[in-house]
Amino acid sequence: MNTESKIKVGISIGDINGIGVEVVLKTFADNRMLDFCTPILFGSTKVISFYKKTVNQNIQTHTISNLSQVKEDKINVLNVWQEDVEITPGKSNDIGGKYALISLNESVKALINNKIDVLVTAPINKENIQSDAFKFAGHTEFLEDKLEGKSLMILMTDDLRVGLITGHIPISDISKTITPELIKSKVALMYQTLVQDFEISKPKIAILGLNPHCGDKGVIGDEDDKIIRPTIAEIQKEGKLVYGPFAADGFFGSETYKQYDAVLAMYHDQGLAPFKTLSFGKGVNYTAGLSRIRTSPDHGTAYEIAGKGIANENSFKAALFKAIKIYKMRTNHKVLVKGALK
C-alpha cells in the first residue's frame, strides 16, 4: 500500500488497569497491520512498556512528543503525560479514570484538528472516569458534545447492524423519551449513515416495538399503536424503506434481521443483548452521525482478566478495520456527491 494513502488512526488507550493496552499491543503484534494504517497511541511510553512485559508482547514502538514526529511505518506512542503512574491491572480506581480521560481528551483534540483521520477507543470505566471534566454516560455522549452532529450508537458486524433509539438512560425513562420526533431523527441518522458510510443506496431498516408483542393491540401498553406505527407510516411516505414494529423476542431468533440492512431497537438492552449473544467478541461499536469517525470494541475493561495475557484482540482489530473502511467509504461518498452537484 502507498504510504501516502495510509490513514492515521488515533487510539485512546482507555482504563490503564483494564485490557485496553493489551488488546492494542496484540493487534499490532502483526507487522502487516502497518500496511493498512499509521497508528498513534495517546498515552505513555511507561504504560505501554509495562504491558509489553506483563502480557509478553515484545513489539517495537516509536515514542513521540508531538504529532509532527509521527512515522508512518511505526507504532507511534504519543506521551500525553510524563509522570510515573501506578498501574494495578484488574483494579477499578481513580487513577484508571483520570488517565483514561487524559488519553481520550488528547485524542479527540487531535481528531477535531485533523491531526488524525479516525479514532478507535479502548474501553473506559463509566464510573471511575466521572469528574468535573467528564459528566457523561459514556463515550457516545462525550463525543456528541465535542463533535458536530447528532450521535447514533450502532453495534455491528459484517452482517448485522443494530442502532438505538434511546441510549444510556434508565428503563423507567424509556417510554416517555420515545416520541415521533426522536424516532424520525434516529431513522434519518441511520439512513444517512447507511448511504454515506456503507454505500447502501436504498437501505432497508427494521424497527423493533417497545412493548412485549408490540403491545398486543393495547393489551400490554399502547405506545406501539399510538406512537411507533403512525411514525413508521409517516416515514414510509417519504420513500424510505422502513418497516415494523417487530416484536423483539422473535426477531433475532428467527433470523429476520438478515432481511434488513440495519435494525433500530427502542432501548439499550433490547438491541445489545441479542447483538452480543450473536456476535460477542467480534462486534464493533460505531458512533454514527458525527462529523468524525469513531469506533471501539464491543467489550468493556474486563478487569477480571486484565494483565493475564489472555484478552482476545479480535473485537479491537475489527473496530480498527471498520474505522478505516468507513473513512474510505465516507470519503468516496463526498467525492460522488460533489461530482453530482457539479
C-alpha beads as a LAMMPS data file, in Angstrom:
LAMMPS data file: protein, C-alpha beads

342 atoms
341 bonds

1 atom types
1 bond types

-500.0 500.0 xlo xhi
-500.0 500.0 ylo yhi
-500.0 500.0 zlo zhi

Masses

1 110.0

Atoms # bond

1 1 1 0.000 0.000 0.000
2 1 1 1.252 3.500 -0.819
3 1 1 2.333 5.100 2.456
4 1 1 0.972 8.437 1.253
5 1 1 -2.542 6.979 1.393
6 1 1 -2.250 5.481 4.848
7 1 1 -4.947 6.515 7.254
8 1 1 -3.812 7.920 10.589
9 1 1 -5.624 6.006 13.317
10 1 1 -5.649 7.667 16.729
11 1 1 -6.076 5.250 19.641
12 1 1 -7.131 6.272 23.142
13 1 1 -5.809 3.595 25.484
14 1 1 -8.760 3.545 27.909
15 1 1 -8.540 2.499 31.547
16 1 1 -4.894 1.593 32.168
17 1 1 -5.988 -1.111 34.615
18 1 1 -8.194 -2.863 32.051
19 1 1 -7.433 -4.898 28.944
20 1 1 -7.242 -1.923 26.568
21 1 1 -3.475 -1.666 26.186
22 1 1 -3.155 -5.442 25.910
23 1 1 -5.590 -5.754 23.001
24 1 1 -3.920 -2.803 21.253
25 1 1 -0.492 -4.425 21.563
26 1 1 -1.790 -7.795 20.383
27 1 1 -3.443 -6.135 17.387
28 1 1 -0.179 -4.582 16.246
29 1 1 1.975 -7.596 17.069
30 1 1 1.345 -8.489 13.435
31 1 1 3.526 -6.061 11.484
32 1 1 1.217 -6.379 8.492
33 1 1 -1.210 -4.087 10.297
34 1 1 1.110 -1.219 9.434
35 1 1 0.325 -1.819 5.768
36 1 1 -3.212 -0.580 6.414
37 1 1 -2.737 2.399 8.710
38 1 1 -0.447 4.567 10.790
39 1 1 -1.343 4.005 14.469
40 1 1 -0.892 6.707 17.102
41 1 1 -1.427 5.679 20.734
42 1 1 -2.356 8.531 23.052
43 1 1 -0.886 7.559 26.401
44 1 1 2.522 6.994 27.936
45 1 1 5.577 5.014 26.912
46 1 1 5.872 3.859 30.521
47 1 1 2.365 2.382 30.494
48 1 1 2.954 0.705 27.135
49 1 1 6.280 -0.721 28.348
50 1 1 4.632 -2.069 31.500
51 1 1 2.121 -4.037 29.452
52 1 1 4.695 -5.213 26.939
53 1 1 6.412 -7.004 29.816
54 1 1 3.253 -8.029 31.658
55 1 1 1.498 -9.683 28.722
56 1 1 4.699 -10.686 26.903
57 1 1 4.292 -8.595 23.758
58 1 1 7.775 -7.692 22.589
59 1 1 6.920 -5.227 19.818
60 1 1 8.791 -2.100 18.769
61 1 1 7.160 1.292 19.310
62 1 1 8.189 4.799 18.326
63 1 1 7.965 7.408 21.097
64 1 1 6.945 10.940 20.103
65 1 1 6.299 14.161 21.997
66 1 1 4.177 15.838 19.321
67 1 1 2.215 14.744 16.270
68 1 1 4.660 16.239 13.785
69 1 1 7.032 13.396 14.710
70 1 1 4.694 10.599 13.582
71 1 1 6.314 7.932 11.399
72 1 1 4.082 6.018 9.002
73 1 1 5.842 2.668 9.329
74 1 1 5.903 2.678 13.142
75 1 1 3.583 2.116 16.088
76 1 1 3.659 5.674 17.422
77 1 1 3.209 6.369 21.129
78 1 1 2.446 9.991 21.929
79 1 1 3.307 10.824 25.528
80 1 1 0.362 12.856 26.774
81 1 1 1.638 12.648 30.334
82 1 1 5.176 12.303 31.696
83 1 1 4.758 11.314 35.326
84 1 1 5.039 7.797 36.697
85 1 1 1.628 6.241 37.214
86 1 1 0.756 3.307 39.457
87 1 1 -0.726 0.553 37.293
88 1 1 -2.813 -2.112 39.047
89 1 1 -4.302 -4.471 36.454
90 1 1 -7.780 -5.613 37.373
91 1 1 -8.488 -2.780 39.802
92 1 1 -11.025 -0.008 39.289
93 1 1 -9.724 3.210 40.809
94 1 1 -9.458 6.973 40.310
95 1 1 -6.052 6.620 38.643
96 1 1 -7.510 4.486 35.874
97 1 1 -10.298 7.005 35.302
98 1 1 -8.004 10.043 35.407
99 1 1 -5.579 8.832 32.760
100 1 1 -8.280 7.318 30.577
101 1 1 -9.776 10.811 30.361
102 1 1 -6.422 12.436 29.569
103 1 1 -5.892 9.953 26.734
104 1 1 -9.425 10.467 25.434
105 1 1 -9.256 14.264 25.608
106 1 1 -5.969 14.472 23.740
107 1 1 -7.051 12.031 21.040
108 1 1 -10.321 13.887 20.461
109 1 1 -8.444 17.195 20.177
110 1 1 -6.257 15.621 17.502
111 1 1 -9.366 14.313 15.723
112 1 1 -11.009 17.751 15.731
113 1 1 -7.830 19.396 14.445
114 1 1 -7.432 16.839 11.615
115 1 1 -4.153 15.511 13.032
116 1 1 -5.643 12.012 12.895
117 1 1 -8.217 10.673 10.440
118 1 1 -10.214 8.354 12.694
119 1 1 -10.389 7.457 16.378
120 1 1 -10.541 3.975 17.902
121 1 1 -11.190 3.988 21.642
122 1 1 -10.148 1.284 24.090
123 1 1 -12.652 0.657 26.920
124 1 1 -13.192 3.071 29.793
125 1 1 -14.934 2.503 33.111
126 1 1 -18.004 4.746 33.038
127 1 1 -17.917 5.071 36.845
128 1 1 -14.311 5.908 37.708
129 1 1 -13.912 8.350 34.804
130 1 1 -16.629 10.613 36.175
131 1 1 -15.328 14.044 37.209
132 1 1 -15.972 17.754 36.726
133 1 1 -14.486 17.325 33.248
134 1 1 -16.479 14.185 32.364
135 1 1 -20.160 14.064 33.269
136 1 1 -21.382 11.754 30.555
137 1 1 -22.920 8.283 30.401
138 1 1 -20.161 7.093 28.094
139 1 1 -18.026 7.684 25.009
140 1 1 -21.028 8.312 22.753
141 1 1 -22.405 11.216 24.758
142 1 1 -18.934 12.697 25.310
143 1 1 -18.164 12.636 21.585
144 1 1 -21.522 14.142 20.662
145 1 1 -20.693 17.034 22.986
146 1 1 -17.267 17.577 21.393
147 1 1 -18.001 16.954 17.699
148 1 1 -20.523 18.252 15.197
149 1 1 -23.718 16.321 14.556
150 1 1 -26.125 14.113 16.496
151 1 1 -24.922 10.681 17.526
152 1 1 -26.377 7.252 16.854
153 1 1 -24.847 4.254 18.605
154 1 1 -24.559 1.306 16.208
155 1 1 -23.243 -2.136 17.167
156 1 1 -22.269 -4.047 14.079
157 1 1 -20.638 -6.996 12.378
158 1 1 -20.410 -7.653 8.650
159 1 1 -23.997 -8.928 8.526
160 1 1 -25.766 -7.223 11.433
161 1 1 -26.146 -3.558 12.390
162 1 1 -28.160 -2.583 15.463
163 1 1 -28.800 1.065 16.315
164 1 1 -30.545 2.502 19.366
165 1 1 -33.486 4.899 19.529
166 1 1 -32.626 5.605 23.171
167 1 1 -29.162 5.057 24.614
168 1 1 -27.762 5.157 28.121
169 1 1 -30.912 6.075 30.030
170 1 1 -32.795 4.298 32.856
171 1 1 -35.518 1.808 31.913
172 1 1 -38.020 3.987 33.795
173 1 1 -37.398 6.860 31.349
174 1 1 -37.650 4.941 28.080
175 1 1 -41.377 5.116 27.278
176 1 1 -41.650 8.850 27.996
177 1 1 -38.494 9.558 25.969
178 1 1 -39.703 7.835 22.798
179 1 1 -41.509 10.379 20.634
180 1 1 -42.287 10.600 16.910
181 1 1 -39.603 13.275 16.605
182 1 1 -36.955 11.073 18.237
183 1 1 -37.822 8.060 16.078
184 1 1 -37.719 10.175 12.915
185 1 1 -34.359 11.682 13.848
186 1 1 -32.771 8.288 14.562
187 1 1 -34.155 6.800 11.349
188 1 1 -32.754 9.781 9.434
189 1 1 -29.345 9.275 11.057
190 1 1 -29.346 5.543 10.339
191 1 1 -30.469 6.104 6.741
192 1 1 -27.785 8.720 6.081
193 1 1 -25.139 6.533 7.730
194 1 1 -26.012 3.520 5.589
195 1 1 -25.829 5.652 2.448
196 1 1 -22.630 7.612 3.134
197 1 1 -20.665 5.234 5.364
198 1 1 -21.701 1.847 3.978
199 1 1 -22.503 2.648 0.342
200 1 1 -26.049 1.218 0.513
201 1 1 -28.066 3.331 -1.904
202 1 1 -31.557 2.265 -0.796
203 1 1 -31.326 0.910 2.773
204 1 1 -33.952 -1.332 4.357
205 1 1 -34.400 -0.595 8.065
206 1 1 -36.357 -2.640 10.619
207 1 1 -37.753 -1.028 13.754
208 1 1 -38.482 -3.040 16.896
209 1 1 -41.547 -2.480 19.039
210 1 1 -41.373 -1.157 22.591
211 1 1 -43.721 -3.473 24.484
212 1 1 -43.875 -7.284 24.514
213 1 1 -45.625 -8.471 21.312
214 1 1 -45.737 -4.807 20.222
215 1 1 -48.415 -4.217 22.835
216 1 1 -50.893 -6.877 21.621
217 1 1 -53.238 -4.157 20.301
218 1 1 -53.152 -2.188 23.527
219 1 1 -53.346 -5.082 25.994
220 1 1 -49.679 -4.586 27.013
221 1 1 -49.227 -0.844 26.526
222 1 1 -50.338 1.500 23.755
223 1 1 -47.047 3.142 22.687
224 1 1 -46.579 0.811 19.710
225 1 1 -50.003 1.639 18.253
226 1 1 -50.162 5.314 19.191
227 1 1 -46.560 6.389 18.573
228 1 1 -44.419 3.866 16.716
229 1 1 -46.762 2.563 13.969
230 1 1 -48.019 6.007 12.868
231 1 1 -44.468 7.354 12.835
232 1 1 -43.247 4.475 10.657
233 1 1 -46.152 5.141 8.270
234 1 1 -45.141 8.817 8.011
235 1 1 -41.521 7.907 7.300
236 1 1 -42.609 5.427 4.616
237 1 1 -44.444 8.256 2.820
238 1 1 -41.015 9.911 2.386
239 1 1 -39.943 6.944 0.285
240 1 1 -37.722 5.301 2.891
241 1 1 -37.824 1.507 3.197
242 1 1 -38.635 1.369 6.907
243 1 1 -40.636 -1.500 8.382
244 1 1 -42.123 -2.529 11.715
245 1 1 -42.668 -2.516 14.538
246 1 1 -41.437 -6.054 15.035
247 1 1 -41.812 -7.969 18.282
248 1 1 -38.283 -8.061 19.653
249 1 1 -38.438 -11.539 21.192
250 1 1 -38.701 -13.440 17.904
251 1 1 -36.967 -11.008 15.578
252 1 1 -33.407 -12.174 16.205
253 1 1 -34.040 -15.853 16.948
254 1 1 -35.922 -16.256 13.652
255 1 1 -33.046 -14.502 11.833
256 1 1 -35.475 -11.936 10.424
257 1 1 -32.704 -9.370 10.878
258 1 1 -30.910 -10.892 7.872
259 1 1 -33.576 -9.379 5.610
260 1 1 -32.579 -5.822 6.569
261 1 1 -29.548 -3.563 6.273
262 1 1 -29.999 -2.321 9.840
263 1 1 -32.205 -2.622 12.886
264 1 1 -33.303 0.136 15.263
265 1 1 -34.056 -1.040 18.804
266 1 1 -36.098 1.049 21.192
267 1 1 -33.651 0.803 24.085
268 1 1 -30.143 -0.321 25.014
269 1 1 -30.582 -3.905 26.194
270 1 1 -33.338 -4.689 23.687
271 1 1 -30.802 -4.277 20.914
272 1 1 -27.471 -5.011 22.540
273 1 1 -28.386 -8.170 24.459
274 1 1 -29.262 -10.146 21.303
275 1 1 -26.439 -8.491 19.355
276 1 1 -23.798 -9.569 21.851
277 1 1 -25.321 -13.043 22.101
278 1 1 -24.925 -13.429 18.354
279 1 1 -21.645 -11.563 17.907
280 1 1 -19.736 -11.054 21.162
281 1 1 -16.006 -10.809 20.660
282 1 1 -16.209 -9.787 17.021
283 1 1 -18.601 -6.852 17.156
284 1 1 -17.803 -3.171 16.734
285 1 1 -19.359 -0.115 18.357
286 1 1 -19.638 2.733 15.846
287 1 1 -20.669 6.260 16.825
288 1 1 -22.549 7.283 13.682
289 1 1 -23.962 10.673 12.799
290 1 1 -20.971 12.780 13.831
291 1 1 -18.515 14.840 11.812
292 1 1 -15.656 12.462 12.637
293 1 1 -15.363 8.674 12.745
294 1 1 -15.003 6.742 15.992
295 1 1 -15.219 3.023 16.610
296 1 1 -14.498 0.787 19.594
297 1 1 -14.580 -2.907 20.517
298 1 1 -17.851 -4.333 21.805
299 1 1 -16.472 -5.212 25.249
300 1 1 -15.555 -3.342 28.403
301 1 1 -12.472 -3.109 30.608
302 1 1 -12.697 -6.809 31.583
303 1 1 -10.856 -6.274 34.873
304 1 1 -11.223 -9.958 35.716
305 1 1 -8.655 -10.912 33.046
306 1 1 -6.594 -7.712 32.897
307 1 1 -2.819 -8.247 32.967
308 1 1 -3.089 -12.004 32.459
309 1 1 -2.239 -12.029 28.779
310 1 1 -5.426 -13.853 27.772
311 1 1 -7.541 -10.991 26.420
312 1 1 -8.855 -11.518 22.886
313 1 1 -7.978 -8.704 20.472
314 1 1 -10.403 -9.670 17.680
315 1 1 -13.046 -7.074 18.521
316 1 1 -10.476 -4.272 18.756
317 1 1 -8.923 -5.363 15.462
318 1 1 -12.380 -5.393 13.869
319 1 1 -13.003 -1.873 15.210
320 1 1 -9.752 -0.713 13.646
321 1 1 -10.570 -2.162 10.227
322 1 1 -14.150 -0.803 10.363
323 1 1 -12.871 2.704 11.121
324 1 1 -10.540 2.542 8.118
325 1 1 -13.246 1.168 5.818
326 1 1 -15.858 3.712 6.923
327 1 1 -13.376 6.547 6.421
328 1 1 -12.733 5.416 2.854
329 1 1 -16.430 4.957 2.063
330 1 1 -17.363 8.343 3.529
331 1 1 -14.565 9.986 1.551
332 1 1 -15.782 8.307 -1.637
333 1 1 -19.349 9.433 -0.920
334 1 1 -18.254 13.057 -0.503
335 1 1 -16.456 12.902 -3.855
336 1 1 -19.520 11.414 -5.559
337 1 1 -21.874 13.991 -4.052
338 1 1 -19.557 16.835 -5.010
339 1 1 -19.389 15.491 -8.558
340 1 1 -23.162 15.139 -8.760
341 1 1 -23.654 18.725 -7.589
342 1 1 -21.303 19.949 -10.311

Bonds

1 1 1 2
2 1 2 3
3 1 3 4
4 1 4 5
5 1 5 6
6 1 6 7
7 1 7 8
8 1 8 9
9 1 9 10
10 1 10 11
11 1 11 12
12 1 12 13
13 1 13 14
14 1 14 15
15 1 15 16
16 1 16 17
17 1 17 18
18 1 18 19
19 1 19 20
20 1 20 21
21 1 21 22
22 1 22 23
23 1 23 24
24 1 24 25
25 1 25 26
26 1 26 27
27 1 27 28
28 1 28 29
29 1 29 30
30 1 30 31
31 1 31 32
32 1 32 33
33 1 33 34
34 1 34 35
35 1 35 36
36 1 36 37
37 1 37 38
38 1 38 39
39 1 39 40
40 1 40 41
41 1 41 42
42 1 42 43
43 1 43 44
44 1 44 45
45 1 45 46
46 1 46 47
47 1 47 48
48 1 48 49
49 1 49 50
50 1 50 51
51 1 51 52
52 1 52 53
53 1 53 54
54 1 54 55
55 1 55 56
56 1 56 57
57 1 57 58
58 1 58 59
59 1 59 60
60 1 60 61
61 1 61 62
62 1 62 63
63 1 63 64
64 1 64 65
65 1 65 66
66 1 66 67
67 1 67 68
68 1 68 69
69 1 69 70
70 1 70 71
71 1 71 72
72 1 72 73
73 1 73 74
74 1 74 75
75 1 75 76
76 1 76 77
77 1 77 78
78 1 78 79
79 1 79 80
80 1 80 81
81 1 81 82
82 1 82 83
83 1 83 84
84 1 84 85
85 1 85 86
86 1 86 87
87 1 87 88
88 1 88 89
89 1 89 90
90 1 90 91
91 1 91 92
92 1 92 93
93 1 93 94
94 1 94 95
95 1 95 96
96 1 96 97
97 1 97 98
98 1 98 99
99 1 99 100
100 1 100 101
101 1 101 102
102 1 102 103
103 1 103 104
104 1 104 105
105 1 105 106
106 1 106 107
107 1 107 108
108 1 108 109
109 1 109 110
110 1 110 111
111 1 111 112
112 1 112 113
113 1 113 114
114 1 114 115
115 1 115 116
116 1 116 117
117 1 117 118
118 1 118 119
119 1 119 120
120 1 120 121
121 1 121 122
122 1 122 123
123 1 123 124
124 1 124 125
125 1 125 126
126 1 126 127
127 1 127 128
128 1 128 129
129 1 129 130
130 1 130 131
131 1 131 132
132 1 132 133
133 1 133 134
134 1 134 135
135 1 135 136
136 1 136 137
137 1 137 138
138 1 138 139
139 1 139 140
140 1 140 141
141 1 141 142
142 1 142 143
143 1 143 144
144 1 144 145
145 1 145 146
146 1 146 147
147 1 147 148
148 1 148 149
149 1 149 150
150 1 150 151
151 1 151 152
152 1 152 153
153 1 153 154
154 1 154 155
155 1 155 156
156 1 156 157
157 1 157 158
158 1 158 159
159 1 159 160
160 1 160 161
161 1 161 162
162 1 162 163
163 1 163 164
164 1 164 165
165 1 165 166
166 1 166 167
167 1 167 168
168 1 168 169
169 1 169 170
170 1 170 171
171 1 171 172
172 1 172 173
173 1 173 174
174 1 174 175
175 1 175 176
176 1 176 177
177 1 177 178
178 1 178 179
179 1 179 180
180 1 180 181
181 1 181 182
182 1 182 183
183 1 183 184
184 1 184 185
185 1 185 186
186 1 186 187
187 1 187 188
188 1 188 189
189 1 189 190
190 1 190 191
191 1 191 192
192 1 192 193
193 1 193 194
194 1 194 195
195 1 195 196
196 1 196 197
197 1 197 198
198 1 198 199
199 1 199 200
200 1 200 201
201 1 201 202
202 1 202 203
203 1 203 204
204 1 204 205
205 1 205 206
206 1 206 207
207 1 207 208
208 1 208 209
209 1 209 210
210 1 210 211
211 1 211 212
212 1 212 213
213 1 213 214
214 1 214 215
215 1 215 216
216 1 216 217
217 1 217 218
218 1 218 219
219 1 219 220
220 1 220 221
221 1 221 222
222 1 222 223
223 1 223 224
224 1 224 225
225 1 225 226
226 1 226 227
227 1 227 228
228 1 228 229
229 1 229 230
230 1 230 231
231 1 231 232
232 1 232 233
233 1 233 234
234 1 234 235
235 1 235 236
236 1 236 237
237 1 237 238
238 1 238 239
239 1 239 240
240 1 240 241
241 1 241 242
242 1 242 243
243 1 243 244
244 1 244 245
245 1 245 246
246 1 246 247
247 1 247 248
248 1 248 249
249 1 249 250
250 1 250 251
251 1 251 252
252 1 252 253
253 1 253 254
254 1 254 255
255 1 255 256
256 1 256 257
257 1 257 258
258 1 258 259
259 1 259 260
260 1 260 261
261 1 261 262
262 1 262 263
263 1 263 264
264 1 264 265
265 1 265 266
266 1 266 267
267 1 267 268
268 1 268 269
269 1 269 270
270 1 270 271
271 1 271 272
272 1 272 273
273 1 273 274
274 1 274 275
275 1 275 276
276 1 276 277
277 1 277 278
278 1 278 279
279 1 279 280
280 1 280 281
281 1 281 282
282 1 282 283
283 1 283 284
284 1 284 285
285 1 285 286
286 1 286 287
287 1 287 288
288 1 288 289
289 1 289 290
290 1 290 291
291 1 291 292
292 1 292 293
293 1 293 294
294 1 294 295
295 1 295 296
296 1 296 297
297 1 297 298
298 1 298 299
299 1 299 300
300 1 300 301
301 1 301 302
302 1 302 303
303 1 303 304
304 1 304 305
305 1 305 306
306 1 306 307
307 1 307 308
308 1 308 309
309 1 309 310
310 1 310 311
311 1 311 312
312 1 312 313
313 1 313 314
314 1 314 315
315 1 315 316
316 1 316 317
317 1 317 318
318 1 318 319
319 1 319 320
320 1 320 321
321 1 321 322
322 1 322 323
323 1 323 324
324 1 324 325
325 1 325 326
326 1 326 327
327 1 327 328
328 1 328 329
329 1 329 330
330 1 330 331
331 1 331 332
332 1 332 333
333 1 333 334
334 1 334 335
335 1 335 336
336 1 336 337
337 1 337 338
338 1 338 339
339 1 339 340
340 1 340 341
341 1 341 342
